[in-house]
Amino acid sequence: MRKSQSTRVSRAAIGGLVGLAIVATTFVAGTGSAQAQVKHWDKIKYPELRDFKVPEPEKFVMPNGITVLLIEDHELPLIEVDVRVRTGSRLEPAAMAGLAEVMGDVMRTGGAGGRSGDELDEYLEGLGARIDTSMQTAEFRADMSCLKDDFGGVVKALSDVLRTPAFEQKKIDVTKNQAKAGIARRNDDPTGIMFREANKLVYGADSPYSTDTEYATLDAFDRNDIKAFHAKYFIPNRTWIGILGDFKSAEMKKTLEAVFGDWKKGPEFKDDLPPVQMASKGGIYYIEKDDVTQSNIWMGHLGIQRNDPDFYASQVMNQVLSGSFAARLFNNIRTVKGLAYRVRGNMGANYDYPGTFTMFMSTKTETTAASIDALLVEVDALLAAPPTADEMMRAREGLLNSFIFNFDTKEEVLSQQLTLAYYGYPSDFIAKFKDNIERVTAEQIHKLAQKHIHKDQLAILVVGKSEGLDRPLASFGDVRELDITITEPEASGKAIAAAPGMSMEQAAEKGSMILNKMLMTAGGAEKIDAVKSINVNAGVTVVTPGGEFQLGANQITVLPDRMRMELNTPMGRQVQVVTPADAFSESPQGAQPMSDSQKSDSLKSLRRELITVLQARKDSGQKVIFTGTGEVEGVACEMIAVMLEDDNIRFAVDAATGRVMQASYQGKSMQGIPGEIVATYSDFRNVDGVELPFVRKQTHNGDPMMTLEIKEMVINGQIDEAGFKMPAAAAAAGAPSGAK
């Protein structure tokens, strides 16, 4: 019988209940008499917070350099492990951006210690255990959890993952494809765009703290590069291990020596990191996104590190600025001026490189300039005068009352202490937080603002549409528009060229003859040109990394460039509509517009349909070239390339019959990953004098993608124009719900 993983949740749940009981008891004991005597809540007198002591883990260094922190906890028969390795995505070659993140995932999914990734999954699931790995900007992390009785085997599996990962090629491919799907979608979310591009304005586009992973950088590295990166950084003297749970420290030390003791110490070296400095010189930056009805606004510049003497003052300032409903940004911009639902700001501080001073918000397009004005007013207020006594009191109380919840579980204590050890901070750095916060004065915050906030250096970024602004962005200074175009991968090396021995003129003439043969086989010019719409009912088999699943589909295509598709999925009915004017989707959760990239891809797909290509045979923007001969499933074929203004489609045409056997082009998978799509056609049937394929099988970069089997086709049926109109909910999607 499989052991349940819910035991890990029980530790937190039990700890939380105990904590609440203690808080409740303290509250009753400390305030009960006061409540009996006062008439209003604000007259209650609370005792001062008692001194807080962070539990100190036992710390030691193994002979091979591994730093270990131990905290015993015998409440439940569980042991949890937290691992850090001194590496990070900031150390990967810029030309191979994405390597570290892929490696961090595949260390766990790609197998280790003689087990495949799937076998490791099965082993851990059978024990109700867990091992997770991930790569961060400045560190690698691994987490492990298991029952006490299973610790010996599971920690050995963790050692294998850290020291001898297999990096299975198929798992590398899966992880790269997931990363590519993320690239394809990264310009869909305006908030994501804002933060990504703001990072570049602060750190620089070439900085390891803001470099984007691209299709080309993912394709630039292979399994050997991953193994080399791992071999360089994964050594015991760059490793920190924290362990919490039901064990005796003396016995745990022996176990760790048995499991990790033979891991040979590696060479000592200093990581080559470029200095961090503000990349932009301030000013106004703009990113056009015309499929939204709001502007996302960010302004900021370089911040500080946590070891800066002004760190504690910055924490109080952050609370004054944005720490509660009564804070300046929320009260002044959201409540009083009604410009936004969400508005935030803070002086960011990282452990070993500067964070960012940031203020950001979203607002209606027509209140964009007013919102920038409002944010700048708050910058001026920070620079002009210290916070008031009431603001200081609320800020301190908010920070100190919430501080204890950073340590309400021993897991959090261990994680914090491991982080401090990793970055070389004193172990009492957090323990001194309360005293340091209490000592912060309003004048210190004023001096902090004047020292670290520079209005003339603020970069201001707006993501939204340019139409409908209340005032031109140029009223704030010279506007620089940023290009966020995603660089598509190069086509798979198949340049369009005439068939061997032919000039381009000869190949064009031959290509036109083959296209005309396709036309006649499909029904002739009169029949093809008479097709105005096609309505199909089909079954679709979709192939995903998680397996196959079946969908029902009804699609109406109004030639040349309108489509409505209804899918019956396990998640309910899904609708997609694309026209040159509008593109949107509907689901049980509601309607929303498609992104520009999704709309563009869908319109391209319509232009690639066989019937559309045949109808466009006389268009000046469509050229045809004969490229040679070949075979498809044993059938001799003539190959042509149909070249559009921004797309190329290759057709393999049965040399004997003129039927199209196959089409290929550069497209995207169901997950949005670019690659070569190959569609193979079969089961041709005649519908009202037009011959079209009823079965289409598609692959993506050689892997099965989907099979479409048409059950019924109607040509020139009745069209409900209302089905192509965008619902009001989709048209209004993206508007800030709290903006007035």
NUMARLUM-324129 format. One line per field, with one value per residue (C-alpha): residue in three letters; chain; y, z, x. Coordinates in steps of 0.2 Angstrom, whole numbers, plus 5000, padded with zeros to 4 digits. Layout:
# NUMARLUM-324129
r	[ala,...] $
c	[A,...] $
Y	[Y,...] $
Z	[Z,...] $
X	[X,...] $
This chain:
# NUMARLUM-324129
r	[met,arg,lys,ser,gln,ser,thr,arg,val,ser,arg,ala,ala,ile,gly,gly,leu,val,gly,leu,ala,ile,val,ala,thr,thr,phe,val,ala,gly,thr,gly,ser,ala,gln,ala,gln,val,lys,his,trp,asp,lys,ile,lys,tyr,pro,glu,leu,arg,asp,phe,lys,val,pro,glu,pro,glu,lys,phe,val,met,pro,asn,gly,ile,thr,val,leu,leu,ile,glu,asp,his,glu,leu,pro,leu,ile,glu,val,asp,val,arg,val,arg,thr,gly,ser,arg,leu,glu,pro,ala,ala,met,ala,gly,leu,ala,glu,val,met,gly,asp,val,met,arg,thr,gly,gly,ala,gly,gly,arg,ser,gly,asp,glu,leu,asp,glu,tyr,leu,glu,gly,leu,gly,ala,arg,ile,asp,thr,ser,met,gln,thr,ala,glu,phe,arg,ala,asp,met,ser,cys,leu,lys,asp,asp,phe,gly,gly,val,val,lys,ala,leu,ser,asp,val,leu,arg,thr,pro,ala,phe,glu,gln,lys,lys,ile,asp,val,thr,lys,asn,gln,ala,lys,ala,gly,ile,ala,arg,arg,asn,asp,asp,pro,thr,gly,ile,met,phe,arg,glu,ala,asn,lys,leu,val,tyr,gly,ala,asp,ser,pro,tyr,ser,thr,asp,thr,glu,tyr,ala,thr,leu,asp,ala,phe,asp,arg,asn,asp,ile,lys,ala,phe,his,ala,lys,tyr,phe,ile,pro,asn,arg,thr,trp,ile,gly,ile,leu,gly,asp,phe,lys,ser,ala,glu,met,lys,lys,thr,leu,glu,ala,val,phe,gly,asp,trp,lys,lys,gly,pro,glu,phe,lys,asp,asp,leu,pro,pro,val,gln,met,ala,ser,lys,gly,gly,ile,tyr,tyr,ile,glu,lys,asp,asp,val,thr,gln,ser,asn,ile,trp,met,gly,his,leu,gly,ile,gln,arg,asn,asp,pro,asp,phe,tyr,ala,ser,gln,val,met,asn,gln,val,leu,ser,gly,ser,phe,ala,ala,arg,leu,phe,asn,asn,ile,arg,thr,val,lys,gly,leu,ala,tyr,arg,val,arg,gly,asn,met,gly,ala,asn,tyr,asp,tyr,pro,gly,thr,phe,thr,met,phe,met,ser,thr,lys,thr,glu,thr,thr,ala,ala,ser,ile,asp,ala,leu,leu,val,glu,val,asp,ala,leu,leu,ala,ala,pro,pro,thr,ala,asp,glu,met,met,arg,ala,arg,glu,gly,leu,leu,asn,ser,phe,ile,phe,asn,phe,asp,thr,lys,glu,glu,val,leu,ser,gln,gln,leu,thr,leu,ala,tyr,tyr,gly,tyr,pro,ser,asp,phe,ile,ala,lys,phe,lys,asp,asn,ile,glu,arg,val,thr,ala,glu,gln,ile,his,lys,leu,ala,gln,lys,his,ile,his,lys,asp,gln,leu,ala,ile,leu,val,val,gly,lys,ser,glu,gly,leu,asp,arg,pro,leu,ala,ser,phe,gly,asp,val,arg,glu,leu,asp,ile,thr,ile,thr,glu,pro,glu,ala,ser,gly,lys,ala,ile,ala,ala,ala,pro,gly,met,ser,met,glu,gln,ala,ala,glu,lys,gly,ser,met,ile,leu,asn,lys,met,leu,met,thr,ala,gly,gly,ala,glu,lys,ile,asp,ala,val,lys,ser,ile,asn,val,asn,ala,gly,val,thr,val,val,thr,pro,gly,gly,glu,phe,gln,leu,gly,ala,asn,gln,ile,thr,val,leu,pro,asp,arg,met,arg,met,glu,leu,asn,thr,pro,met,gly,arg,gln,val,gln,val,val,thr,pro,ala,asp,ala,phe,ser,glu,ser,pro,gln,gly,ala,gln,pro,met,ser,asp,ser,gln,lys,ser,asp,ser,leu,lys,ser,leu,arg,arg,glu,leu,ile,thr,val,leu,gln,ala,arg,lys,asp,ser,gly,gln,lys,val,ile,phe,thr,gly,thr,gly,glu,val,glu,gly,val,ala,cys,glu,met,ile,ala,val,met,leu,glu,asp,asp,asn,ile,arg,phe,ala,val,asp,ala,ala,thr,gly,arg,val,met,gln,ala,ser,tyr,gln,gly,lys,ser,met,gln,gly,ile,pro,gly,glu,ile,val,ala,thr,tyr,ser,asp,phe,arg,asn,val,asp,gly,val,glu,leu,pro,phe,val,arg,lys,gln,thr,his,asn,gly,asp,pro,met,met,thr,leu,glu,ile,lys,glu,met,val,ile,asn,gly,gln,ile,asp,glu,ala,gly,phe,lys,met,pro,ala,ala,ala,ala,ala,ala,gly,ala,pro,ser,gly,ala,lys] $
c	[A,A,A,A,A,A,A,A,A,A,A,A,A,A,A,A,A,A,A,A,A,A,A,A,A,A,A,A,A,A,A,A,A,A,A,A,A,A,A,A,A,A,A,A,A,A,A,A,A,A,A,A,A,A,A,A,A,A,A,A,A,A,A,A,A,A,A,A,A,A,A,A,A,A,A,A,A,A,A,A,A,A,A,A,A,A,A,A,A,A,A,A,A,A,A,A,A,A,A,A,A,A,A,A,A,A,A,A,A,A,A,A,A,A,A,A,A,A,A,A,A,A,A,A,A,A,A,A,A,A,A,A,A,A,A,A,A,A,A,A,A,A,A,A,A,A,A,A,A,A,A,A,A,A,A,A,A,A,A,A,A,A,A,A,A,A,A,A,A,A,A,A,A,A,A,A,A,A,A,A,A,A,A,A,A,A,A,A,A,A,A,A,A,A,A,A,A,A,A,A,A,A,A,A,A,A,A,A,A,A,A,A,A,A,A,A,A,A,A,A,A,A,A,A,A,A,A,A,A,A,A,A,A,A,A,A,A,A,A,A,A,A,A,A,A,A,A,A,A,A,A,A,A,A,A,A,A,A,A,A,A,A,A,A,A,A,A,A,A,A,A,A,A,A,A,A,A,A,A,A,A,A,A,A,A,A,A,A,A,A,A,A,A,A,A,A,A,A,A,A,A,A,A,A,A,A,A,A,A,A,A,A,A,A,A,A,A,A,A,A,A,A,A,A,A,A,A,A,A,A,A,A,A,A,A,A,A,A,A,A,A,A,A,A,A,A,A,A,A,A,A,A,A,A,A,A,A,A,A,A,A,A,A,A,A,A,A,A,A,A,A,A,A,A,A,A,A,A,A,A,A,A,A,A,A,A,A,A,A,A,A,A,A,A,A,A,A,A,A,A,A,A,A,A,A,A,A,A,A,A,A,A,A,A,A,A,A,A,A,A,A,A,A,A,A,A,A,A,A,A,A,A,A,A,A,A,A,A,A,A,A,A,A,A,A,A,A,A,A,A,A,A,A,A,A,A,A,A,A,A,A,A,A,A,A,A,A,A,A,A,A,A,A,A,A,A,A,A,A,A,A,A,A,A,A,A,A,A,A,A,A,A,A,A,A,A,A,A,A,A,A,A,A,A,A,A,A,A,A,A,A,A,A,A,A,A,A,A,A,A,A,A,A,A,A,A,A,A,A,A,A,A,A,A,A,A,A,A,A,A,A,A,A,A,A,A,A,A,A,A,A,A,A,A,A,A,A,A,A,A,A,A,A,A,A,A,A,A,A,A,A,A,A,A,A,A,A,A,A,A,A,A,A,A,A,A,A,A,A,A,A,A,A,A,A,A,A,A,A,A,A,A,A,A,A,A,A,A,A,A,A,A,A,A,A,A,A,A,A,A,A,A,A,A,A,A,A,A,A,A,A,A,A,A,A,A,A,A,A,A,A,A,A,A,A,A,A,A,A,A,A,A,A,A,A,A,A,A,A,A,A,A,A,A,A,A,A,A,A,A,A,A,A,A,A,A,A,A,A,A,A,A,A,A,A,A,A,A,A,A,A,A,A,A,A,A,A,A,A,A,A,A,A,A,A,A,A,A,A,A,A,A,A,A,A,A,A,A,A,A,A,A,A,A,A,A,A,A,A,A,A,A,A,A,A,A,A,A,A,A] $
Y	[5000,5017,5029,5046,5062,5071,5068,5083,5094,5088,5096,5113,5110,5105,5118,5131,5125,5126,5143,5149,5142,5151,5167,5166,5161,5176,5188,5183,5183,5200,5209,5201,5213,5228,5223,5222,5240,5250,5256,5256,5245,5259,5261,5243,5243,5229,5223,5226,5212,5200,5198,5186,5173,5163,5145,5142,5126,5116,5120,5111,5108,5091,5087,5089,5106,5103,5116,5107,5114,5103,5106,5091,5091,5075,5080,5069,5055,5066,5072,5086,5092,5109,5110,5125,5125,5140,5142,5150,5156,5171,5160,5152,5159,5172,5163,5148,5157,5144,5131,5132,5132,5116,5108,5112,5103,5088,5084,5078,5072,5065,5051,5047,5033,5020,5024,5033,5048,5038,5025,5038,5045,5028,5025,5041,5040,5022,5029,5045,5054,5070,5077,5093,5103,5120,5133,5151,5167,5166,5148,5130,5123,5105,5100,5082,5076,5058,5047,5044,5026,5029,5042,5031,5026,5043,5054,5042,5046,5064,5062,5053,5068,5080,5071,5059,5065,5055,5070,5059,5066,5064,5074,5088,5089,5089,5103,5113,5112,5118,5133,5136,5136,5150,5160,5159,5165,5178,5193,5188,5195,5214,5213,5200,5211,5226,5217,5208,5224,5235,5223,5227,5245,5243,5230,5231,5219,5210,5208,5190,5197,5201,5191,5183,5164,5163,5150,5152,5151,5135,5127,5133,5120,5101,5087,5089,5107,5103,5090,5102,5116,5103,5096,5114,5120,5104,5101,5098,5114,5124,5115,5119,5106,5110,5095,5096,5082,5067,5062,5062,5074,5062,5049,5061,5066,5048,5045,5061,5055,5038,5046,5062,5058,5051,5066,5073,5092,5102,5117,5134,5148,5165,5167,5180,5192,5208,5224,5230,5247,5257,5253,5266,5285,5287,5294,5288,5270,5263,5246,5245,5232,5237,5222,5228,5242,5247,5254,5245,5258,5255,5267,5264,5262,5252,5248,5242,5226,5218,5222,5240,5251,5258,5241,5242,5260,5254,5241,5254,5266,5252,5249,5268,5268,5252,5240,5241,5248,5264,5266,5281,5273,5263,5277,5291,5283,5269,5276,5295,5297,5281,5278,5259,5244,5237,5249,5244,5251,5247,5248,5231,5223,5207,5197,5199,5211,5227,5225,5239,5254,5251,5259,5251,5251,5247,5260,5263,5269,5286,5289,5284,5302,5306,5290,5294,5311,5303,5291,5306,5315,5301,5301,5320,5317,5304,5316,5332,5327,5313,5301,5307,5300,5291,5283,5278,5270,5260,5255,5248,5239,5231,5225,5219,5211,5201,5197,5182,5174,5172,5159,5151,5134,5126,5124,5142,5144,5132,5140,5157,5151,5141,5157,5167,5154,5153,5172,5174,5184,5182,5170,5183,5195,5190,5189,5207,5213,5218,5229,5237,5241,5249,5260,5267,5285,5296,5306,5291,5287,5304,5303,5286,5293,5307,5296,5281,5288,5299,5306,5312,5294,5286,5275,5276,5262,5261,5245,5247,5255,5272,5277,5285,5292,5307,5316,5311,5302,5315,5327,5318,5319,5310,5293,5278,5263,5246,5232,5216,5206,5187,5181,5166,5151,5150,5138,5121,5124,5121,5137,5139,5134,5129,5110,5105,5109,5122,5141,5150,5155,5137,5131,5145,5139,5121,5125,5134,5119,5108,5120,5120,5101,5102,5114,5102,5087,5096,5101,5114,5133,5136,5124,5130,5148,5145,5139,5153,5143,5126,5119,5102,5091,5081,5071,5076,5066,5077,5071,5079,5075,5068,5056,5057,5064,5065,5081,5084,5099,5110,5122,5135,5143,5158,5161,5168,5174,5170,5155,5149,5133,5125,5111,5099,5096,5087,5105,5110,5119,5130,5142,5151,5164,5173,5187,5201,5213,5202,5186,5179,5163,5158,5145,5141,5154,5168,5176,5185,5192,5183,5190,5198,5183,5170,5180,5181,5163,5158,5170,5161,5144,5149,5155,5138,5128,5119,5128,5145,5142,5137,5152,5163,5156,5173,5184,5194,5191,5172,5163,5145,5136,5118,5112,5093,5076,5064,5051,5052,5035,5026,5038,5047,5066,5082,5095,5114,5128,5141,5158,5171,5188,5181,5163,5148,5132,5116,5104,5086,5082,5065,5065,5053,5060,5078,5075,5084,5071,5082,5100,5107,5124,5133,5134,5131,5116,5116,5123,5137,5130,5135,5121,5112,5106,5092,5088,5072,5070,5055,5049,5061,5063,5073,5085,5095,5093,5098,5084,5087,5076,5070,5064,5075,5069,5082,5081,5094,5093,5075,5071,5066,5081,5078,5068,5076,5065,5074,5066,5078,5092,5105,5118,5135,5131,5144,5156,5164,5180,5183,5169,5179,5195,5197,5196,5212,5203,5199,5216,5223,5210,5218,5233,5236,5231,5244,5259,5273] $
Z	[5000,4995,5009,5009,5005,5016,5031,5026,5026,5043,5050,5044,5049,5066,5068,5062,5074,5089,5084,5083,5100,5108,5099,5105,5123,5124,5117,5130,5144,5139,5134,5143,5157,5146,5135,5150,5155,5138,5127,5110,5102,5100,5119,5121,5128,5121,5129,5121,5109,5118,5112,5098,5096,5080,5083,5080,5069,5073,5059,5054,5038,5031,5026,5008,5011,5012,5024,5034,5046,5057,5066,5076,5077,5084,5082,5067,5059,5044,5038,5026,5016,5008,4997,4989,4976,4972,4954,4945,4928,4929,4926,4910,4893,4886,4869,4879,4889,4896,4899,4918,4919,4908,4918,4934,4929,4920,4935,4943,4928,4918,4930,4941,4950,4937,4937,4923,4926,4926,4937,4950,4949,4953,4967,4976,4973,4980,4997,4997,4995,4985,4977,4967,4959,4951,4945,4951,4946,4959,4966,4963,4974,4979,4991,4998,5010,5016,5031,5044,5040,5021,5024,5020,5002,4998,5003,4992,4978,4982,4981,4964,4958,4964,4959,4944,4935,4919,4909,4898,4880,4879,4895,4889,4873,4883,4894,4879,4871,4887,4887,4869,4872,4886,4873,4861,4874,4883,4874,4878,4896,4897,4915,4911,4897,4909,4922,4909,4899,4915,4921,4905,4908,4925,4922,4903,4890,4890,4909,4916,4927,4913,4898,4889,4884,4865,4852,4846,4863,4867,4851,4854,4868,4869,4882,4882,4887,4901,4908,4907,4916,4930,4931,4934,4948,4957,4969,4988,4992,4983,4992,5007,5015,5028,5037,5048,5056,5067,5069,5081,5075,5079,5069,5055,5054,5051,5038,5028,5029,5022,5008,5003,5011,4995,4985,4980,4984,4969,4964,4973,4960,4960,4949,4936,4937,4929,4940,4942,4937,4930,4912,4906,4909,4913,4902,4894,4886,4877,4871,4859,4864,4855,4861,4879,4886,4900,4902,4913,4920,4929,4935,4944,4944,4953,4972,4986,4993,5010,5018,5015,5031,5025,5022,5038,5035,5017,5025,5035,5020,5009,5022,5022,5003,4999,5014,5018,5013,5023,5014,5002,4985,4989,4998,4987,4970,4972,4985,4983,4965,4959,4945,4948,4958,4960,4963,4972,4976,4985,4987,4982,4990,4985,4995,4983,4970,4970,4968,4960,4967,4959,4958,4946,4942,4929,4924,4910,4894,4896,4913,4908,4910,4925,4933,4929,4937,4952,4954,4952,4965,4977,4973,4976,4993,4998,4994,5001,5019,5032,5035,5048,5066,5062,5046,5056,5069,5057,5047,5062,5069,5052,5050,5067,5069,5052,5056,5067,5053,5043,5056,5061,5055,5058,5039,5037,5050,5042,5024,5031,5040,5025,5014,5026,5026,5008,5005,5019,5031,5050,5057,5068,5053,5054,5073,5074,5063,5077,5086,5070,5064,5080,5079,5062,5063,5051,5047,5042,5030,5023,5021,5013,5000,4996,4995,4985,4975,4960,4951,4936,4934,4934,4919,4915,4905,4898,4890,4881,4866,4860,4855,4868,4880,4890,4886,4874,4883,4874,4888,4900,4888,4873,4870,4865,4859,4863,4851,4859,4843,4846,4835,4826,4823,4806,4794,4794,4781,4766,4756,4741,4726,4708,4704,4699,4681,4680,4680,4692,4676,4671,4688,4690,4674,4679,4696,4689,4678,4693,4703,4689,4689,4708,4703,4690,4701,4715,4704,4692,4693,4692,4706,4717,4715,4719,4737,4749,4765,4772,4787,4794,4809,4814,4827,4833,4841,4849,4855,4870,4881,4893,4881,4868,4870,4859,4854,4844,4833,4822,4811,4799,4787,4777,4764,4763,4780,4793,4805,4819,4828,4842,4852,4864,4877,4894,4901,4892,4876,4869,4855,4844,4832,4820,4807,4801,4813,4828,4836,4853,4862,4874,4887,4902,4912,4900,4884,4880,4865,4857,4858,4842,4839,4841,4829,4816,4818,4815,4800,4792,4795,4785,4771,4771,4768,4751,4745,4750,4740,4725,4725,4727,4712,4702,4716,4713,4730,4728,4718,4714,4711,4706,4717,4712,4714,4729,4737,4751,4758,4742,4730,4717,4719,4711,4724,4723,4735,4736,4742,4750,4756,4774,4772,4762,4759,4751,4743,4738,4723,4716,4700,4692,4699,4704,4722,4736,4747,4759,4764,4775,4782,4797,4810,4829,4839,4850,4864,4853,4849,4832,4821,4804,4803,4790,4786,4777,4768,4763,4761,4747,4744,4732,4740,4728,4714,4725,4730,4747,4760,4775,4785,4789,4800,4807,4814,4823,4820,4816,4832,4830,4834,4829,4817,4810,4803,4795,4798,4788,4776,4770,4756,4755,4770,4780,4790,4806,4806,4825,4828,4822,4833,4848,4864,4875,4889,4877,4870,4888,4894,4902,4909,4927,4937,4951,4940,4940] $
X	[5000,5007,5011,5002,5012,4999,5010,5021,5005,5001,5017,5012,4994,4998,5011,4998,4985,4997,5003,4985,4981,4996,4991,4973,4979,4991,4977,4964,4977,4984,4968,4954,4954,4956,4941,4930,4935,4935,4921,4930,4943,4955,4957,4963,4981,4992,5008,5024,5030,5042,5060,5060,5073,5076,5080,5098,5102,5118,5130,5146,5157,5160,5179,5174,5167,5148,5141,5127,5113,5103,5087,5079,5060,5052,5034,5031,5041,5047,5063,5065,5081,5084,5100,5108,5122,5132,5128,5113,5107,5118,5133,5127,5135,5124,5123,5116,5103,5091,5104,5105,5086,5084,5098,5090,5074,5082,5093,5077,5066,5081,5085,5100,5109,5105,5086,5078,5067,5051,5059,5064,5046,5039,5052,5048,5029,5029,5036,5026,5042,5047,5063,5062,5075,5076,5088,5086,5096,5109,5107,5102,5089,5084,5070,5067,5054,5051,5046,5060,5060,5064,5077,5092,5086,5078,5094,5104,5093,5095,5114,5112,5102,5115,5131,5127,5111,5108,5102,5091,5090,5071,5068,5080,5069,5053,5060,5067,5050,5041,5053,5050,5031,5034,5044,5029,5017,5028,5021,5003,5003,5006,5011,5024,5030,5032,5042,5053,5057,5059,5073,5082,5080,5088,5101,5104,5098,5114,5115,5114,5100,5089,5094,5080,5080,5077,5073,5091,5099,5090,5095,5113,5117,5115,5117,5136,5135,5123,5135,5149,5140,5135,5153,5160,5148,5141,5155,5154,5163,5149,5135,5124,5113,5099,5090,5075,5065,5064,5083,5097,5111,5125,5117,5113,5131,5136,5123,5128,5146,5141,5131,5141,5158,5166,5161,5177,5181,5183,5194,5191,5187,5178,5163,5165,5150,5150,5147,5129,5125,5110,5109,5097,5098,5080,5066,5050,5049,5034,5028,5013,5000,4984,4974,4971,4961,4973,4990,5003,5015,5032,5045,5061,5080,5093,5090,5101,5108,5102,5119,5117,5116,5100,5091,5081,5076,5071,5059,5050,5049,5042,5028,5024,5024,5015,5013,4994,4978,4982,4999,5002,5001,4985,4976,4981,4981,4968,4956,4957,4960,4952,4966,4969,4965,4982,4997,5013,5030,5046,5065,5070,5086,5094,5107,5122,5117,5106,5088,5077,5067,5050,5033,5020,5002,4988,4975,4963,4971,4962,4970,4988,4996,4986,4993,5011,5008,5001,5016,5028,5019,5023,5041,5041,5033,5046,5060,5052,5049,5050,5035,5023,5022,5006,5014,5029,5018,5008,5023,5033,5017,5013,5031,5033,5016,5019,5037,5034,5024,5041,5046,5030,5036,5053,5054,5054,5068,5079,5076,5080,5096,5102,5100,5110,5124,5124,5126,5138,5126,5128,5116,5108,5104,5085,5085,5090,5077,5065,5077,5084,5066,5062,5077,5072,5067,5057,5073,5083,5069,5070,5089,5087,5075,5087,5102,5094,5079,5084,5069,5080,5086,5069,5065,5046,5039,5021,5014,4997,4990,4994,4976,4965,4978,4973,4989,5004,5018,5029,5023,5035,5050,5057,5048,5058,5048,5055,5054,5049,5047,5051,5064,5058,5069,5077,5068,5075,5088,5076,5079,5067,5076,5072,5072,5090,5094,5080,5081,5069,5058,5057,5053,5039,5031,5032,5025,5010,5007,5007,4996,4983,4984,4979,4965,4958,4959,4950,4935,4941,4941,4923,4919,4933,4930,4912,4916,4912,4912,4915,4907,4914,4910,4926,4934,4951,4965,4978,4995,5003,5017,5004,4996,4982,4965,4950,4940,4924,4926,4914,4922,4915,4927,4921,4934,4947,4950,4936,4935,4924,4929,4919,4929,4921,4934,4936,4936,4920,4915,4929,4926,4939,4935,4947,4943,4954,4945,4944,4950,4944,4941,4927,4926,4916,4926,4921,4927,4943,4953,4967,4984,4991,5003,4989,4978,4992,4996,4977,4976,4991,4984,4968,4980,4988,4972,4972,4956,4963,4979,4969,4958,4972,4981,4980,4985,5001,5007,5007,5021,5024,5040,5044,5057,5059,5052,5051,5040,5026,5021,5028,5019,5029,5026,5031,5036,5031,5033,5020,5027,5017,5022,5027,5025,5030,5021,5028,5016,5019,5008,5004,5012,4999,4983,4986,4980,4990,4998,5007,5009,5024,5027,5035,5021,5018,5013,4997,5008,5014,5032,5038,5044,5041,5023,5020,5001,4998,4981,4971,4953,4948,4930,4919,4907,4896,4909,4924,4937,4945,4954,4943,4959,4974,4988,5000,5017,5028,5047,5044,5033,5015,5004,4986,4974,4958,4945,4930,4913,4903,4906,4894,4900,4891,4880,4870,4881,4876,4886,4882,4894,4909,4906,4916,4906,4906,4915,4930,4930,4931,4944,4959,4951,4956,4941,4944,4948,4935] $
